[in-house]
Amino acid sequence: MSKPKVFEKPTGVKDYLPEAVAKLRTIKSNVLECMERWGYREIMTPTLEFYDTVGVASSTEDRKLFKLLDRNGTTLVMRSDITAPIARVVGSLLKEEAFPIRLSYHANVFRAFEAEAGRDAEFFQTGVELVGDASSESDAEVIALAIASLQAAGVKEFKIALGHVGFLTGLFNETLQARSEAQQALKECLLNRDYVGYRDTIKSLELAPEVQKELEGILRLRGGQEICAQAKQVTKDPMAQQSIAHLCEVWDVLQAYGVSEHVLIDLTMIGDFSYYTGMTFEGYASDLGFPVCSGGRYDNLLTQFGRPAPATGFALKTNRILEVVSKQPNEPLQRILVAYTAAQREAAFAKARELRALDGVMVETRLTEGATIEAVRQGDDSYRVNGIVYQDVIQLG
């Protein structure tokens, strides 16, 4: 293998220049402030975790984990999500705290993808976990908060697709019964949004015409509240019926929040079916093909950390949100230069301190050694100094 060039970076990681960092910081602060107003307290967990605990418990496939050995030979992982580390904390440091527990976070996470996949190996997530409440009220709360968080982040047009893993599990158990491999294949197609592959897989199973029609019919179960009634007619399986009843309850609560206009029911939306246990959802911005948030219910995870409890939550995909808000007009800070001689240093710093107390202002100071700063006046009343544009230049001395 050839030695990397001095300017090269590993595949899947990137540098963020000042303008992008400023937007990321704004997104982070606005969203965390929104979450705090809803009663969620911010938590921070370490970048490194033990593979045998958090690594195994995470929702990430083993082959997508970044692993390394410590000096004792113990396998560590770089965190691939924040949900499993928070579950560890709830089961240990917060084990005496009463439920429900509301926690928020912002952190970078790491996942190893194939080089040709073109996906980030390091990215940012901002999210919440609501632990200790199994009700439809809590599911609706995290969806409503996800909507409020997207709005706080600056995403103006988006839709939340809401599904339930129990509906598909019940339907497949009823129609395919012991054919677990066929069920798995169909779930994989839906997880990857491969509807052509889904139909082809159904045809290859040589099912009775009425069963084939029933399985293909779920592709049309996407829309508003009317989907609840339609889905109840598709299958009589008790698990599927219970799942639809739960989604109907969630929808009613979202209507009470006044946010149902942002939500559509999509019963083909399954999420990570090995991880989620109930309601799942994804948020899509109008001008981006990838989800900008995802979440759902995961009632089995806390058991692995010695404190069984129902839980639900979501994560904003902050990098993708940056792509959305980067297309919107930027409101730059007013850039001011305070130039001073050595004799005027104290007065210059006092002036800079006074200006920095104002909103929307950034102030630079520069010692001139007695020389006058050459500030070229621009047509928009700004000034150019050595190629840098300032809205104002103040010279002391």
C-alpha positions as CSV (number, residue, x, y, z in Angstrom):
1,M,0.0,0.0,0.0
2,S,1.4,3.4,-1.0
3,K,2.0,6.1,1.7
4,P,-0.9,8.6,1.7
5,K,-0.1,12.1,0.5
6,V,0.2,14.8,3.0
7,F,-3.1,16.4,2.1
8,E,-5.1,13.2,1.9
9,K,-7.8,12.1,4.4
10,P,-9.2,8.6,5.1
11,T,-12.3,7.7,3.0
12,G,-15.5,8.9,4.5
13,V,-14.2,11.8,6.7
14,K,-14.2,15.5,5.8
15,D,-13.0,18.9,6.9
16,Y,-15.5,21.6,7.8
17,L,-14.5,25.1,6.9
18,P,-15.5,28.1,9.1
19,E,-18.7,28.9,7.3
20,A,-20.0,25.3,7.6
21,V,-18.8,25.1,11.2
22,A,-20.8,28.2,12.0
23,K,-23.9,26.7,10.5
24,L,-23.4,23.4,12.3
25,R,-23.0,25.3,15.6
26,T,-26.2,27.2,14.9
27,I,-28.1,24.0,14.1
28,K,-26.8,22.3,17.3
29,S,-27.5,25.2,19.6
30,N,-31.0,25.9,18.3
31,V,-32.0,22.2,18.4
32,L,-30.6,21.5,21.9
33,E,-32.3,24.7,23.2
34,C,-35.6,23.4,21.6
35,M,-35.1,20.0,23.3
36,E,-34.4,21.6,26.6
37,R,-37.6,23.5,26.5
38,W,-39.4,20.2,26.1
39,G,-37.7,18.9,29.3
40,Y,-34.8,17.0,27.8
41,R,-31.4,17.3,29.6
42,E,-28.2,17.1,27.6
43,I,-25.9,14.1,28.2
44,M,-22.4,13.4,26.8
45,T,-20.9,9.9,26.5
46,P,-17.4,8.8,25.5
47,T,-16.2,8.2,22.0
48,L,-14.8,4.8,22.9
49,E,-16.9,2.0,24.3
50,F,-16.4,-1.7,25.0
51,Y,-17.3,-3.9,22.1
52,D,-18.8,-6.6,24.3
53,T,-21.3,-4.2,25.9
54,V,-22.3,-1.1,23.9
55,G,-20.9,-2.4,20.6
56,V,-22.9,-5.6,20.7
57,A,-26.0,-3.8,21.9
58,S,-26.0,-1.1,19.2
59,S,-28.2,-1.1,16.2
60,T,-25.2,-1.1,13.9
61,E,-24.2,-4.2,12.0
62,D,-20.9,-5.7,13.3
63,R,-19.1,-5.2,10.0
64,K,-19.9,-1.4,10.2
65,L,-18.2,-0.9,13.6
66,F,-14.8,0.7,13.9
67,K,-12.9,-1.6,16.3
68,L,-9.5,-1.2,18.0
69,L,-7.6,-2.9,20.8
70,D,-6.5,-1.2,24.0
71,R,-3.1,-2.1,25.5
72,N,-4.7,-5.0,27.5
73,G,-6.0,-6.6,24.3
74,T,-9.7,-5.7,25.0
75,T,-11.8,-4.8,21.9
76,L,-13.1,-1.3,21.9
77,V,-15.5,0.4,19.4
78,M,-15.9,4.0,18.3
79,R,-19.5,4.8,19.1
80,S,-21.8,4.0,16.1
81,D,-24.8,5.6,17.7
82,I,-25.7,7.3,21.0
83,T,-28.8,5.2,22.0
84,A,-26.8,2.2,23.3
85,P,-24.4,4.4,25.4
86,I,-27.4,6.3,26.9
87,A,-29.0,2.9,27.8
88,R,-25.7,2.0,29.6
89,V,-25.9,5.3,31.6
90,V,-29.6,4.8,32.4
91,G,-28.8,1.3,33.7
92,S,-25.8,2.5,35.8
93,L,-25.2,6.1,36.7
94,L,-28.9,7.0,36.5
95,K,-30.2,3.7,37.9
96,E,-31.7,5.5,41.0
97,E,-33.5,8.1,38.9
98,A,-37.2,7.6,38.5
99,F,-38.8,7.1,35.2
100,P,-39.6,8.7,32.8
101,I,-36.1,10.0,32.0
102,R,-35.7,12.5,29.2
103,L,-32.2,13.0,27.8
104,S,-30.8,14.8,24.8
105,Y,-27.4,14.7,23.0
106,H,-25.2,16.0,20.2
107,A,-22.2,14.0,19.2
108,N,-20.2,12.6,16.3
109,V,-20.6,8.9,15.5
110,F,-18.6,6.5,13.4
111,R,-19.6,3.8,10.9
112,A,-17.4,1.9,8.5
113,F,-18.9,1.8,5.0
114,E,-17.6,0.3,1.8
115,A,-15.3,2.8,0.0
116,E,-17.5,2.9,-3.0
117,A,-20.7,3.6,-1.0
118,G,-19.9,7.3,-0.9
119,R,-21.2,7.7,2.6
120,D,-19.7,9.5,5.6
121,A,-17.8,7.4,8.1
122,E,-18.0,10.1,10.7
123,F,-21.1,12.2,11.0
124,F,-23.1,14.2,13.6
125,Q,-26.3,13.3,15.3
126,T,-28.6,15.4,17.6
127,G,-31.4,13.6,19.3
128,V,-33.4,12.5,22.4
129,E,-34.3,9.4,24.3
130,L,-37.4,9.1,26.4
131,V,-37.0,6.1,28.7
132,G,-39.6,4.5,31.0
133,D,-42.8,5.3,29.2
134,A,-44.6,2.7,26.9
135,S,-47.6,4.8,26.0
136,S,-48.7,6.2,22.6
137,E,-48.4,9.6,24.3
138,S,-44.6,9.2,24.5
139,D,-44.3,8.0,20.9
140,A,-46.3,11.1,19.8
141,E,-44.2,13.3,22.0
142,V,-40.9,12.3,20.3
143,I,-42.5,12.7,16.9
144,A,-43.8,16.2,17.7
145,L,-40.4,17.1,19.2
146,A,-38.7,15.8,16.0
147,I,-40.9,18.2,14.0
148,A,-40.1,21.1,16.3
149,S,-36.4,20.2,16.2
150,L,-36.4,20.2,12.4
151,Q,-38.0,23.6,12.4
152,A,-35.5,24.9,14.9
153,A,-32.7,23.6,12.7
154,G,-34.0,25.6,9.8
155,V,-35.6,22.9,7.7
156,K,-38.7,24.5,6.3
157,E,-40.4,21.8,4.2
158,F,-40.4,18.1,5.3
159,K,-42.6,15.1,5.9
160,I,-42.5,12.5,8.7
161,A,-43.2,8.9,7.5
162,L,-44.7,6.8,10.3
163,G,-44.8,3.1,10.4
164,H,-44.9,0.1,12.8
165,V,-42.8,-3.0,12.7
166,G,-45.6,-5.0,14.4
167,F,-47.9,-4.6,11.5
168,L,-45.6,-6.1,9.0
169,T,-44.5,-8.8,11.4
170,G,-48.1,-9.8,12.1
171,L,-49.0,-9.7,8.4
172,F,-46.1,-11.9,7.4
173,N,-46.7,-14.3,10.2
174,E,-50.3,-14.7,9.0
175,T,-49.5,-15.0,5.3
176,L,-46.1,-16.7,5.3
177,Q,-46.3,-18.5,8.6
178,A,-43.1,-20.7,9.0
179,R,-41.4,-19.3,5.9
180,S,-38.9,-17.2,7.9
181,E,-36.4,-16.8,5.0
182,A,-39.2,-15.4,2.8
183,Q,-40.2,-13.0,5.5
184,Q,-36.6,-11.8,5.9
185,A,-36.2,-11.3,2.2
186,L,-39.4,-9.2,2.0
187,K,-38.4,-7.1,5.0
188,E,-35.0,-6.5,3.5
189,C,-36.6,-5.2,0.3
190,L,-38.9,-2.8,2.3
191,L,-35.9,-1.7,4.4
192,N,-34.0,-0.7,1.3
193,R,-37.1,0.8,-0.4
194,D,-36.8,-1.8,-3.2
195,Y,-40.4,-2.1,-4.2
196,V,-39.6,-3.8,-7.5
197,G,-37.6,-6.4,-5.7
198,Y,-40.4,-6.8,-3.2
199,R,-42.9,-7.6,-5.9
200,D,-40.4,-9.9,-7.7
201,T,-39.8,-11.8,-4.4
202,I,-43.5,-12.2,-3.8
203,K,-43.9,-13.7,-7.4
204,S,-41.1,-16.1,-6.8
205,L,-42.8,-17.5,-3.7
206,E,-45.6,-19.1,-5.7
207,L,-48.3,-18.0,-3.3
208,A,-52.0,-18.2,-3.7
209,P,-53.4,-15.3,-5.8
210,E,-55.3,-13.8,-2.8
211,V,-52.2,-13.9,-0.6
212,Q,-50.0,-12.4,-3.3
213,K,-52.6,-9.6,-3.7
214,E,-52.7,-9.0,0.0
215,L,-48.9,-8.7,0.3
216,E,-48.6,-6.4,-2.7
217,G,-51.5,-4.3,-1.4
218,I,-49.5,-2.9,1.5
219,L,-47.5,-0.9,-1.0
220,R,-50.6,1.3,-1.3
221,L,-50.9,1.8,2.5
222,R,-49.4,5.3,2.6
223,G,-51.4,8.4,3.4
224,G,-53.2,10.2,6.2
225,Q,-55.5,9.0,9.0
226,E,-57.6,7.0,6.5
227,I,-54.8,4.4,6.3
228,C,-55.6,3.2,9.8
229,A,-59.1,2.1,8.7
230,Q,-57.7,0.6,5.5
231,A,-55.0,-1.4,7.2
232,K,-57.4,-3.0,9.7
233,Q,-59.1,-4.6,6.6
234,V,-55.9,-6.1,5.3
235,T,-55.1,-8.6,8.0
236,K,-56.8,-10.0,11.1
237,D,-53.6,-11.0,12.8
238,P,-53.8,-9.8,16.5
239,M,-50.3,-8.2,16.5
240,A,-51.0,-6.3,13.3
241,Q,-54.4,-5.1,14.6
242,Q,-52.8,-4.0,17.9
243,S,-50.1,-2.2,16.0
244,I,-52.6,-0.3,13.8
245,A,-54.6,0.7,16.9
246,H,-51.4,2.1,18.5
247,L,-50.7,4.1,15.4
248,C,-54.2,5.5,15.4
249,E,-53.7,6.6,19.0
250,V,-50.4,8.3,18.1
251,W,-52.1,10.1,15.2
252,D,-54.8,11.4,17.5
253,V,-52.2,12.8,19.9
254,L,-50.3,14.4,17.0
255,Q,-53.5,16.1,15.9
256,A,-53.8,17.5,19.4
257,Y,-50.2,18.8,19.1
258,G,-51.3,20.5,15.8
259,V,-48.5,18.8,13.8
260,S,-50.4,16.0,11.9
261,E,-50.0,18.0,8.7
262,H,-46.3,17.1,8.7
263,V,-47.0,13.4,9.1
264,L,-48.1,10.5,6.8
265,I,-48.6,6.9,7.7
266,D,-46.4,4.6,5.6
267,L,-46.9,0.9,6.6
268,T,-44.1,-0.1,4.2
269,M,-41.7,1.9,6.5
270,I,-40.0,-0.7,8.7
271,G,-36.8,0.9,10.1
272,D,-34.1,-1.5,11.4
273,F,-36.4,-4.5,12.1
274,S,-33.8,-6.2,14.3
275,Y,-33.7,-3.2,16.7
276,Y,-37.0,-1.4,16.8
277,T,-40.0,-3.1,18.5
278,G,-42.9,-0.8,17.6
279,M,-43.5,2.6,16.1
280,T,-40.8,3.8,13.7
281,F,-40.5,7.0,11.7
282,E,-38.3,8.9,9.3
283,G,-38.2,12.6,8.3
284,Y,-37.6,13.7,4.7
285,A,-36.8,17.2,3.6
286,S,-38.5,18.3,0.3
287,D,-35.2,18.8,-1.6
288,L,-33.2,15.9,-0.3
289,G,-33.6,12.2,-1.1
290,F,-32.1,10.9,2.2
291,P,-33.9,11.0,5.6
292,V,-32.9,14.0,7.8
293,C,-34.1,12.2,11.0
294,S,-35.2,8.8,12.1
295,G,-36.4,7.2,15.3
296,G,-38.8,4.8,16.9
297,R,-39.5,2.5,19.9
298,Y,-36.9,0.1,21.2
299,D,-38.3,-1.7,24.3
300,N,-35.7,-4.5,24.6
301,L,-32.4,-2.5,24.7
302,L,-32.5,-1.5,28.3
303,T,-32.7,-5.2,29.4
304,Q,-29.2,-5.7,28.1
305,F,-28.0,-3.1,30.7
306,G,-29.8,-4.6,33.7
307,R,-32.7,-2.1,33.9
308,P,-35.6,-3.3,31.7
309,A,-37.7,-0.4,30.5
310,P,-39.6,0.8,27.4
311,A,-38.0,3.5,25.5
312,T,-38.5,5.7,22.4
313,G,-36.4,8.4,20.7
314,F,-35.0,9.9,17.5
315,A,-31.9,11.4,16.0
316,L,-31.5,14.3,13.6
317,K,-28.9,13.6,10.9
318,T,-27.2,16.9,11.4
319,N,-24.8,16.6,8.4
320,R,-27.7,16.2,6.0
321,I,-29.6,19.1,7.6
322,L,-26.5,21.2,6.9
323,E,-26.9,20.3,3.2
324,V,-30.5,21.6,3.4
325,V,-29.8,24.9,5.3
326,S,-26.7,25.6,3.2
327,K,-29.0,26.3,0.3
328,Q,-30.7,29.0,2.3
329,P,-29.5,32.6,2.4
330,N,-26.8,33.1,5.1
331,E,-26.9,36.1,7.5
332,P,-23.2,36.8,8.1
333,L,-21.9,38.5,11.2
334,Q,-20.9,42.2,10.8
335,R,-17.1,42.0,10.6
336,I,-15.3,45.0,12.2
337,L,-11.6,45.7,12.4
338,V,-10.1,47.8,15.3
339,A,-6.6,48.9,14.3
340,Y,-4.4,50.5,17.0
341,T,-0.9,51.7,17.9
342,A,0.9,50.4,21.0
343,A,0.1,53.6,22.8
344,Q,-3.7,53.0,22.1
345,R,-3.7,49.3,23.0
346,E,-5.8,49.6,26.1
347,A,-8.4,51.9,24.5
348,A,-8.5,49.6,21.4
349,F,-9.2,46.5,23.5
350,A,-11.9,48.3,25.5
351,K,-13.6,49.3,22.2
352,A,-13.4,45.8,20.9
353,R,-14.9,44.5,24.2
354,E,-17.7,47.0,23.9
355,L,-18.5,45.9,20.2
356,R,-18.3,42.2,21.0
357,A,-21.1,42.6,23.5
358,L,-23.4,43.5,20.6
359,D,-25.4,40.8,18.7
360,G,-24.3,39.9,15.2
361,V,-20.9,41.4,15.5
362,M,-17.4,39.8,15.2
363,V,-14.4,42.0,16.0
364,E,-10.7,41.6,15.0
365,T,-7.9,43.7,16.4
366,R,-4.6,44.6,14.7
367,L,-1.5,46.4,15.9
368,T,-0.4,48.8,13.2
369,E,3.0,49.9,14.6
370,G,2.2,53.5,13.8
371,A,1.3,52.9,10.1
372,T,-2.1,53.8,8.8
373,I,-4.3,51.0,7.7
374,E,-5.1,51.1,4.0
375,A,-8.9,50.7,3.9
376,V,-10.4,50.8,0.4
377,R,-14.0,51.9,0.5
378,Q,-16.4,49.5,-1.3
379,G,-19.6,50.4,-3.1
380,D,-21.7,48.8,-0.4
381,D,-20.1,51.0,2.3
382,S,-17.8,48.2,3.4
383,Y,-14.0,48.4,3.5
384,R,-11.4,46.1,2.0
385,V,-8.1,45.6,3.9
386,N,-5.5,43.3,2.5
387,G,-8.1,41.4,0.6
388,I,-10.5,41.0,3.6
389,V,-13.8,42.8,3.6
390,Y,-15.0,44.6,6.8
391,Q,-18.2,46.4,7.4
392,D,-16.3,49.0,9.5
393,V,-12.7,49.9,10.2
394,I,-11.8,51.8,13.4
395,Q,-8.3,53.3,13.7
396,L,-7.0,54.4,17.1
397,G,-3.7,56.2,17.2
